[in-house]
Amino acid sequence: MEDGTSKAPGYCTGTDDDQARQWDVRADCDVRQILDRVADKWSLLVIALLDRRTMRFSELRRTVDGVSQRMLTVTLRQLERDGLVTRTVYPVVPPRVEYALTPLGMSLHETIKSLVIWTEEHQQEISAARSAYDQQAAEEERRFQIATG
């Protein structure tokens, strides 16, 4: 086995550069798979909502604009599997199910809050950059249409 190669599947090392190891892009990398999961739009929204309080499925579905029942179910199951959310089923008729963040999920929410704060602080710069890009792309398209006219 090559030096720096781990036998564990999904273990992502192989370089002495700590920065590169953190940003390993291989599909089988555990870190990449976790980032893909927790950084998707539905997971971020669910984690943010559950930071406020425990919620039932129907409350989450009404609150998360645009999420389908299936997608919310998949998202909650994945977050539960990753240890970020707990699911409590109460033995009543009809069954009552509540979701809450685990301590691990709460620690992730702190990181998400930093991302939201950054976004809020830079949203005008990003909006200006988008407008400039769109204007440049439209101008290039116009020139192309004239040239191929």
N, CA and C atoms as an extended XYZ file, in Angstrom:
447
Properties=species:S:1:pos:R:3:atomname:S:1:resname:S:1:resid:I:1 pbc="F F F"
N         0.845       -1.176        0.000 N   MET     1
C         0.000        0.000        0.000 CA  MET     1
C         0.888        1.234        0.000 C   MET     1
N         0.499        2.240       -0.753 N   GLU     2
C         1.249        3.482       -0.846 CA  GLU     2
C         1.299        4.207        0.481 C   GLU     2
N         2.398        4.898        0.725 N   ASP     3
C         2.523        5.708        1.928 CA  ASP     3
C         1.450        6.789        1.926 C   ASP     3
N         0.752        6.934        3.043 N   GLY     4
C        -0.286        7.956        3.152 CA  GLY     4
C        -1.656        7.465        2.743 C   GLY     4
N        -1.755        6.189        2.337 N   THR     5
C        -3.036        5.643        1.928 CA  THR     5
C        -3.630        4.849        3.082 C   THR     5
N        -4.884        5.077        3.383 N   SER     6
C        -5.548        4.365        4.462 CA  SER     6
C        -6.329        3.192        3.907 C   SER     6
N        -6.423        2.141        4.707 N   LYS     7
C        -7.206        0.980        4.302 CA  LYS     7
C        -8.703        1.195        4.529 C   LYS     7
N        -9.057        2.167        5.358 N   ALA     8
C       -10.469        2.398        5.676 CA  ALA     8
C       -11.176        3.059        4.507 C   ALA     8
N       -12.307        2.491        4.058 N   PRO     9
C       -13.035        3.127        2.959 CA  PRO     9
C       -13.574        4.483        3.397 C   PRO     9
N       -13.457        5.428        2.513 N   GLY    10
C       -13.981        6.754        2.806 CA  GLY    10
C       -13.040        7.637        3.572 C   GLY    10
N       -11.903        7.081        4.045 N   TYR    11
C       -10.954        7.883        4.788 CA  TYR    11
C       -10.141        8.695        3.795 C   TYR    11
N       -10.149        9.995        3.942 N   CYS    12
C        -9.623       10.860        2.892 CA  CYS    12
C        -8.333       11.545        3.298 C   CYS    12
N        -7.251       10.852        3.139 N   THR    13
C        -5.943       11.456        3.316 CA  THR    13
C        -5.086       11.018        2.159 C   THR    13
N        -3.837       11.299        2.254 N   GLY    14
C        -2.949       10.906        1.169 CA  GLY    14
C        -2.024       12.048        0.840 C   GLY    14
N        -2.094       13.095        1.599 N   THR    15
C        -1.221       14.240        1.413 CA  THR    15
C        -0.847       14.778        2.778 C   THR    15
N         0.278       15.431        2.835 N   ASP    16
C         0.696       16.042        4.093 CA  ASP    16
C         0.111       17.435        4.260 C   ASP    16
N        -0.565       17.931        3.246 N   ASP    17
C        -1.146       19.262        3.282 CA  ASP    17
C        -2.516       19.201        3.955 C   ASP    17
N        -2.613       19.689        5.204 N   ASP    18
C        -3.871       19.643        5.944 CA  ASP    18
C        -4.992       20.339        5.192 C   ASP    18
N        -4.703       21.448        4.532 N   GLN    19
C        -5.725       22.191        3.804 CA  GLN    19
C        -6.322       21.328        2.691 C   GLN    19
N        -5.476       20.640        1.938 N   ALA    20
C        -5.965       19.804        0.839 CA  ALA    20
C        -6.801       18.649        1.380 C   ALA    20
N        -6.433       18.082        2.506 N   ARG    21
C        -7.157       16.965        3.074 CA  ARG    21
C        -8.572       17.390        3.454 C   ARG    21
N        -8.728       18.600        3.942 N   GLN    22
C       -10.042       19.078        4.335 CA  GLN    22
C       -10.956       19.250        3.127 C   GLN    22
N       -10.402       19.465        1.960 N   TRP    23
C       -11.220       19.740        0.783 CA  TRP    23
C       -11.108       18.629       -0.245 C   TRP    23
N       -10.959       17.397        0.202 N   ASP    24
C       -10.878       16.242       -0.676 CA  ASP    24
C       -12.187       16.141       -1.472 C   ASP    24
N       -12.085       15.998       -2.770 N   VAL    25
C       -13.273       16.011       -3.624 CA  VAL    25
C       -13.669       14.630       -4.149 C   VAL    25
N       -13.006       13.593       -3.708 N   ARG    26
C       -13.361       12.258       -4.180 CA  ARG    26
C       -14.770       11.887       -3.722 C   ARG    26
N       -15.530       11.245       -4.595 N   ALA    27
C       -16.921       10.898       -4.295 CA  ALA    27
C       -17.045        9.967       -3.096 C   ALA    27
N       -16.042        9.122       -2.855 N   ASP    28
C       -16.138        8.177       -1.747 CA  ASP    28
C       -15.597        8.741       -0.434 C   ASP    28
N       -15.270       10.006       -0.410 N   CYS    29
C       -14.719       10.633        0.787 CA  CYS    29
C       -15.845       10.908        1.792 C   CYS    29
N       -15.677       10.429        3.029 N   ASP    30
C       -16.689       10.650        4.063 CA  ASP    30
C       -16.957       12.131        4.294 C   ASP    30
N       -15.900       12.930        4.315 N   VAL    31
C       -16.064       14.360        4.563 CA  VAL    31
C       -16.911       14.981        3.455 C   VAL    31
N       -16.620       14.640        2.231 N   ARG    32
C       -17.413       15.178        1.113 CA  ARG    32
C       -18.871       14.747        1.222 C   ARG    32
N       -19.103       13.487        1.558 N   GLN    33
C       -20.466       12.997        1.679 CA  GLN    33
C       -21.230       13.709        2.793 C   GLN    33
N       -20.568       13.958        3.913 N   ILE    34
C       -21.214       14.674        5.021 CA  ILE    34
C       -21.505       16.114        4.609 C   ILE    34
N       -20.539       16.774        3.970 N   LEU    35
C       -20.767       18.149        3.516 CA  LEU    35
C       -21.908       18.224        2.504 C   LEU    35
N       -21.948       17.261        1.586 N   ASP    36
C       -23.039       17.231        0.614 CA  ASP    36
C       -24.385       17.151        1.331 C   ASP    36
N       -24.439       16.364        2.384 N   ARG    37
C       -25.687       16.167        3.123 CA  ARG    37
C       -26.088       17.405        3.896 C   ARG    37
N       -25.189       17.901        4.739 N   VAL    38
C       -25.582       18.989        5.646 CA  VAL    38
C       -25.653       20.339        4.951 C   VAL    38
N       -25.042       20.453        3.782 N   ALA    39
C       -25.040       21.747        3.097 CA  ALA    39
C       -26.137       21.862        2.039 C   ALA    39
N       -26.969       20.834        1.882 N   ASP    40
C       -28.042       20.995        0.900 CA  ASP    40
C       -29.112       21.927        1.471 C   ASP    40
N       -29.881       22.527        0.583 N   LYS    41
C       -30.794       23.597        1.009 CA  LYS    41
C       -31.839       23.132        2.009 C   LYS    41
N       -32.371       21.925        1.861 N   TRP    42
C       -33.414       21.480        2.785 CA  TRP    42
C       -32.836       21.204        4.158 C   TRP    42
N       -31.660       20.581        4.216 N   SER    43
C       -31.045       20.302        5.513 CA  SER    43
C       -30.740       21.587        6.271 C   SER    43
N       -30.198       22.574        5.575 N   LEU    44
C       -29.892       23.852        6.226 CA  LEU    44
C       -31.140       24.484        6.817 C   LEU    44
N       -32.230       24.471        6.065 N   LEU    45
C       -33.469       25.067        6.554 CA  LEU    45
C       -34.041       24.298        7.738 C   LEU    45
N       -34.038       22.977        7.663 N   VAL    46
C       -34.568       22.158        8.753 CA  VAL    46
C       -33.741       22.364       10.022 C   VAL    46
N       -32.433       22.375        9.888 N   ILE    47
C       -31.570       22.588       11.057 CA  ILE    47
C       -31.824       23.957       11.669 C   ILE    47
N       -31.980       24.969       10.831 N   ALA    48
C       -32.244       26.319       11.339 CA  ALA    48
C       -33.580       26.368       12.080 C   ALA    48
N       -34.596       25.720       11.553 N   LEU    49
C       -35.912       25.724       12.203 CA  LEU    49
C       -35.913       24.944       13.512 C   LEU    49
N       -35.242       23.804       13.520 N   LEU    50
C       -35.228       22.984       14.725 CA  LEU    50
C       -34.365       23.584       15.830 C   LEU    50
N       -33.526       24.543       15.493 N   ASP    51
C       -32.756       25.218       16.536 CA  ASP    51
C       -33.683       26.014       17.450 C   ASP    51
N       -34.780       26.473       16.905 N   ARG    52
C       -35.729       27.278       17.681 CA  ARG    52
C       -36.514       26.428       18.670 C   ARG    52
N       -36.962       25.240       18.202 N   ARG    53
C       -37.784       24.382       19.054 CA  ARG    53
C       -38.015       23.041       18.384 C   ARG    53
N       -38.557       22.098       19.136 N   THR    54
C       -38.983       20.817       18.606 CA  THR    54
C       -40.198       21.051       17.722 C   THR    54
N       -40.259       20.336       16.596 N   MET    55
C       -41.369       20.536       15.664 CA  MET    55
C       -41.890       19.205       15.158 C   MET    55
N       -43.169       19.195       14.823 N   ARG    56
C       -43.785       18.042       14.183 CA  ARG    56
C       -43.547       18.128       12.675 C   ARG    56
N       -43.693       16.978       12.003 N   PHE    57
C       -43.469       16.912       10.567 CA  PHE    57
C       -44.341       17.926        9.832 C   PHE    57
N       -45.623       17.962       10.173 N   SER    58
C       -46.548       18.849        9.456 CA  SER    58
C       -46.172       20.319        9.647 C   SER    58
N       -45.656       20.675       10.833 N   GLU    59
C       -45.204       22.050       11.069 CA  GLU    59
C       -44.015       22.377       10.181 C   GLU    59
N       -43.080       21.450       10.113 N   LEU    60
C       -41.907       21.657        9.262 CA  LEU    60
C       -42.329       21.818        7.806 C   LEU    60
N       -43.226       20.960        7.363 N   ARG    61
C       -43.649       21.003        5.960 CA  ARG    61
C       -44.322       22.333        5.623 C   ARG    61
N       -45.150       22.831        6.539 N   ARG    62
C       -45.813       24.123        6.300 CA  ARG    62
C       -44.817       25.275        6.322 C   ARG    62
N       -43.799       25.167        7.137 N   THR    63
C       -42.852       26.265        7.336 CA  THR    63
C       -41.793       26.330        6.243 C   THR    63
N       -41.352       25.185        5.750 N   VAL    64
C       -40.299       25.140        4.729 CA  VAL    64
C       -40.948       25.287        3.358 C   VAL    64
N       -40.940       26.479        2.839 N   ASP    65
C       -41.582       26.790        1.572 CA  ASP    65
C       -40.953       26.004        0.428 C   ASP    65
N       -41.789       25.284       -0.317 N   GLY    66
C       -41.320       24.600       -1.517 CA  GLY    66
C       -40.878       23.165       -1.337 C   GLY    66
N       -40.777       22.672       -0.116 N   VAL    67
C       -40.319       21.294        0.080 CA  VAL    67
C       -41.498       20.342       -0.088 C   VAL    67
N       -41.242       19.235       -0.784 N   SER    68
C       -42.287       18.219       -0.939 CA  SER    68
C       -42.275       17.317        0.296 C   SER    68
N       -43.365       16.591        0.476 N   GLN    69
C       -43.451       15.667        1.602 CA  GLN    69
C       -42.338       14.626        1.509 C   GLN    69
N       -42.133       14.113        0.322 N   ARG    70
C       -41.094       13.098        0.124 CA  ARG    70
C       -39.703       13.648        0.444 C   ARG    70
N       -39.401       14.858       -0.053 N   MET    71
C       -38.074       15.431        0.158 CA  MET    71
C       -37.842       15.738        1.634 C   MET    71
N       -38.864       16.209        2.329 N   LEU    72
C       -38.722       16.478        3.758 CA  LEU    72
C       -38.499       15.176        4.520 C   LEU    72
N       -39.226       14.135        4.143 N   THR    73
C       -39.043       12.827        4.780 CA  THR    73
C       -37.611       12.328        4.584 C   THR    73
N       -37.114       12.394        3.358 N   VAL    74
C       -35.751       11.950        3.050 CA  VAL    74
C       -34.734       12.779        3.840 C   VAL    74
N       -34.933       14.082        3.872 N   THR    75
C       -34.005       14.973        4.576 CA  THR    75
C       -33.972       14.649        6.062 C   THR    75
N       -35.133       14.497        6.670 N   LEU    76
C       -35.186       14.198        8.108 CA  LEU    76
C       -34.550       12.841        8.419 C   LEU    76
N       -34.787       11.856        7.577 N   ARG    77
C       -34.176       10.528        7.788 CA  ARG    77
C       -32.652       10.611        7.700 C   ARG    77
N       -32.147       11.368        6.725 N   GLN    78
C       -30.699       11.499        6.574 CA  GLN    78
C       -30.095       12.239        7.772 C   GLN    78
N       -30.750       13.293        8.219 N   LEU    79
C       -30.254       14.041        9.374 CA  LEU    79
C       -30.296       13.183       10.639 C   LEU    79
N       -31.321       12.351       10.755 N   GLU    80
C       -31.406       11.431       11.897 CA  GLU    80
C       -30.288       10.392       11.816 C   GLU    80
N       -30.059        9.861       10.635 N   ARG    81
C       -28.999        8.865       10.444 CA  ARG    81
C       -27.630        9.430       10.798 C   ARG    81
N       -27.418       10.712       10.472 N   ASP    82
C       -26.137       11.354       10.755 CA  ASP    82
C       -26.013       11.807       12.212 C   ASP    82
N       -27.054       11.603       13.003 N   GLY    83
C       -26.987       11.962       14.421 CA  GLY    83
C       -27.231       13.429       14.697 C   GLY    83
N       -27.830       14.136       13.745 N   LEU    84
C       -28.065       15.570       13.901 CA  LEU    84
C       -29.467       15.879       14.404 C   LEU    84
N       -30.399       14.946       14.188 N   VAL    85
C       -31.802       15.133       14.557 CA  VAL    85
C       -32.288       13.879       15.270 C   VAL    85
N       -33.135       14.080       16.273 N   THR    86
C       -33.803       12.941       16.901 CA  THR    86
C       -35.259       12.941       16.482 C   THR    86
N       -35.805       11.751       16.391 N   ARG    87
C       -37.215       11.554       16.024 CA  ARG    87
C       -37.876       10.841       17.186 C   ARG    87
N       -38.903       11.462       17.738 N   THR    88
C       -39.618       10.863       18.865 CA  THR    88
C       -41.042       10.565       18.428 C   THR    88
N       -41.442        9.299       18.575 N   VAL    89
C       -42.796        8.867       18.227 CA  VAL    89
C       -43.565        8.649       19.523 C   VAL    89
N       -44.711        9.304       19.638 N   TYR    90
C       -45.565        9.159       20.816 CA  TYR    90
C       -46.669        8.152       20.511 C   TYR    90
N       -46.899        7.197       21.428 N   PRO    91
C       -47.892        6.129       21.175 CA  PRO    91
C       -49.331        6.617       21.415 C   PRO    91
N       -49.774        7.479       20.525 N   VAL    92
C       -51.148        7.977       20.586 CA  VAL    92
C       -51.792        7.770       19.224 C   VAL    92
N       -53.091        7.915       19.171 N   VAL    93
C       -53.797        7.782       17.895 CA  VAL    93
C       -54.408        9.124       17.563 C   VAL    93
N       -54.114        9.712       16.409 N   PRO    94
C       -53.089        9.262       15.457 CA  PRO    94
C       -51.688        9.464       16.026 C   PRO    94
N       -50.699        8.733       15.507 N   PRO    95
C       -49.337        8.843       16.031 CA  PRO    95
C       -48.813       10.271       15.927 C   PRO    95
N       -48.109       10.693       16.939 N   ARG    96
C       -47.502       12.019       16.937 CA  ARG    96
C       -45.991       11.826       16.883 C   ARG    96
N       -45.357       12.503       15.929 N   VAL    97
C       -43.911       12.394       15.744 CA  VAL    97
C       -43.316       13.789       15.836 C   VAL    97
N       -42.274       13.930       16.646 N   GLU    98
C       -41.595       15.220       16.788 CA  GLU    98
C       -40.118       15.075       16.453 C   GLU    98
N       -39.570       16.153       15.948 N   TYR    99
C       -38.160       16.193       15.573 CA  TYR    99
C       -37.473       17.293       16.373 C   TYR    99
N       -36.230       17.013       16.775 N   ALA   100
C       -35.444       17.989       17.529 CA  ALA   100
C       -33.976       17.820       17.157 C   ALA   100
N       -33.207       18.877       17.361 N   LEU   101
C       -31.762       18.786       17.131 CA  LEU   101
C       -31.100       18.046       18.288 C   LEU   101
N       -30.115       17.266       17.955 N   THR   102
C       -29.256       16.652       18.965 CA  THR   102
C       -28.180       17.665       19.343 C   THR   102
N       -27.385       17.402       20.367 N   PRO   103
C       -26.260       18.304       20.656 CA  PRO   103
C       -25.333       18.473       19.448 C   PRO   103
N       -25.127       17.409       18.689 N   LEU   104
C       -24.303       17.511       17.480 CA  LEU   104
C       -24.960       18.439       16.464 C   LEU   104
N       -26.268       18.320       16.295 N   GLY   105
C       -27.000       19.200       15.392 CA  GLY   105
C       -26.948       20.648       15.841 C   GLY   105
N       -27.012       20.869       17.167 N   MET   106
C       -26.920       22.238       17.695 CA  MET   106
C       -25.550       22.846       17.401 C   MET   106
N       -24.510       22.028       17.498 N   SER   107
C       -23.167       22.554       17.207 CA  SER   107
C       -23.041       22.905       15.727 C   SER   107
N       -23.681       22.120       14.855 N   LEU   108
C       -23.680       22.434       13.430 CA  LEU   108
C       -24.445       23.733       13.183 C   LEU   108
N       -25.525       23.945       13.905 N   HIS   109
C       -26.305       25.169       13.719 CA  HIS   109
C       -25.458       26.410       13.993 C   HIS   109
N       -24.546       26.346       14.930 N   GLU   110
C       -23.663       27.484       15.204 CA  GLU   110
C       -22.838       27.829       13.968 C   GLU   110
N       -22.364       26.827       13.267 N   THR   111
C       -21.601       27.050       12.039 CA  THR   111
C       -22.499       27.613       10.944 C   THR   111
N       -23.702       27.093       10.842 N   ILE   112
C       -24.650       27.586        9.833 CA  ILE   112
C       -24.962       29.059       10.082 C   ILE   112
N       -25.115       29.438       11.355 N   LYS   113
C       -25.383       30.839       11.672 CA  LYS   113
C       -24.271       31.734       11.137 C   LYS   113
N       -23.031       31.298       11.232 N   SER   114
C       -21.910       32.078       10.698 CA  SER   114
C       -22.045       32.269        9.191 C   SER   114
N       -22.456       31.236        8.492 N   LEU   115
C       -22.661       31.318        7.043 CA  LEU   115
C       -23.789       32.296        6.708 C   LEU   115
N       -24.870       32.250        7.470 N   VAL   116
C       -25.997       33.160        7.238 CA  VAL   116
C       -25.565       34.603        7.489 C   VAL   116
N       -24.826       34.830        8.555 N   ILE   117
C       -24.341       36.183        8.865 CA  ILE   117
C       -23.454       36.689        7.731 C   ILE   117
N       -22.536       35.844        7.237 N   TRP   118
C       -21.671       36.235        6.118 CA  TRP   118
C       -22.519       36.605        4.902 C   TRP   118
N       -23.530       35.780        4.616 N   THR   119
C       -24.393       36.028        3.462 CA  THR   119
C       -25.121       37.359        3.590 C   THR   119
N       -25.651       37.620        4.782 N   GLU   120
C       -26.356       38.880        5.008 CA  GLU   120
C       -25.420       40.073        4.842 C   GLU   120
N       -24.189       39.946        5.336 N   GLU   121
C       -23.221       41.046        5.249 CA  GLU   121
C       -22.775       41.310        3.816 C   GLU   121
N       -22.810       40.311        2.957 N   HIS   122
C       -22.279       40.435        1.598 CA  HIS   122
C       -23.334       40.335        0.503 C   HIS   122
N       -24.606       40.319        0.867 N   GLN   123
C       -25.644       40.120       -0.149 CA  GLN   123
C       -25.681       41.238       -1.179 C   GLN   123
N       -25.395       42.466       -0.792 N   GLN   124
C       -25.400       43.567       -1.771 CA  GLN   124
C       -24.244       43.434       -2.757 C   GLN   124
N       -23.072       43.024       -2.268 N   GLU   125
C       -21.934       42.820       -3.167 CA  GLU   125
C       -22.228       41.696       -4.157 C   GLU   125
N       -22.841       40.637       -3.676 N   ILE   126
C       -23.166       39.504       -4.539 CA  ILE   126
C       -24.221       39.909       -5.558 C   ILE   126
N       -25.208       40.674       -5.125 N   SER   127
C       -26.246       41.157       -6.036 CA  SER   127
C       -25.638       42.040       -7.125 C   SER   127
N       -24.707       42.916       -6.754 N   ALA   128
C       -24.044       43.781       -7.735 CA  ALA   128
C       -23.212       42.949       -8.705 C   ALA   128
N       -22.520       41.946       -8.203 N   ALA   129
C       -21.711       41.083       -9.065 CA  ALA   129
C       -22.603       40.318      -10.045 C   ALA   129
N       -23.739       39.847       -9.566 N   ARG   130
C       -24.673       39.131      -10.449 CA  ARG   130
C       -25.190       40.042      -11.554 C   ARG   130
N       -25.552       41.249      -11.179 N   SER   131
C       -26.058       42.206      -12.174 CA  SER   131
C       -24.997       42.511      -13.225 C   SER   131
N       -23.757       42.740      -12.776 N   ALA   132
C       -22.671       43.029      -13.711 CA  ALA   132
C       -22.431       41.843      -14.633 C   ALA   132
N       -22.461       40.643      -14.086 N   TYR   133
C       -22.272       39.439      -14.890 CA  TYR   133
C       -23.380       39.299      -15.918 C   TYR   133
N       -24.628       39.447      -15.474 N   ASP   134
C       -25.773       39.319      -16.383 CA  ASP   134
C       -25.713       40.347      -17.498 C   ASP   134
N       -25.317       41.563      -17.159 N   GLN   135
C       -25.210       42.626      -18.158 CA  GLN   135
C       -24.120       42.286      -19.177 C   GLN   135
N       -22.984       41.798      -18.690 N   GLN   136
C       -21.886       41.424      -19.585 CA  GLN   136
C       -22.298       40.249      -20.480 C   GLN   136
N       -22.977       39.271      -19.909 N   ALA   137
C       -23.420       38.111      -20.695 CA  ALA   137
C       -24.424       38.528      -21.765 C   ALA   137
N       -25.323       39.437      -21.426 N   ALA   138
C       -26.308       39.924      -22.394 CA  ALA   138
C       -25.607       40.677      -23.522 C   ALA   138
N       -24.611       41.470      -23.187 N   GLU   139
C       -23.849       42.224      -24.194 CA  GLU   139
C       -23.094       41.263      -25.115 C   GLU   139
N       -22.479       40.229      -24.534 N   GLU   140
C       -21.776       39.246      -25.352 CA  GLU   140
C       -22.743       38.503      -26.263 C   GLU   140
N       -23.915       38.172      -25.771 N   GLU   141
C       -24.928       37.499      -26.577 CA  GLU   141
C       -25.383       38.416      -27.727 C   GLU   141
N       -25.580       39.698      -27.432 N   ARG   142
C       -25.986       40.658      -28.449 CA  ARG   142
C       -24.918       40.755      -29.548 C   ARG   142
N       -23.636       40.842      -29.152 N   ARG   143
C       -22.544       40.910      -30.137 CA  ARG   143
C       -22.491       39.640      -30.977 C   ARG   143
N       -22.707       38.495      -30.341 N   PHE   144
C       -22.704       37.225      -31.051 CA  PHE   144
C       -23.825       37.183      -32.081 C   PHE   144
N       -25.020       37.643      -31.703 N   GLN   145
C       -26.164       37.666      -32.609 CA  GLN   145
C       -25.893       38.569      -33.813 C   GLN   145
N       -25.256       39.715      -33.567 N   ILE   146
C       -24.908       40.634      -34.668 CA  ILE   146
C       -23.884       39.998      -35.593 C   ILE   146
N       -22.873       39.341      -35.005 N   ALA   147
C       -21.801       38.747      -35.808 CA  ALA   147
C       -22.287       37.564      -36.632 C   ALA   147
N       -23.236       36.797      -36.105 N   THR   148
C       -23.715       35.616      -36.824 CA  THR   148
C       -25.013       35.888      -37.573 C   THR   148
N       -25.539       37.104      -37.384 N   GLY   149
C       -26.778       37.588      -37.861 CA  GLY   149
C       -27.436       37.151      -39.006 C   GLY   149
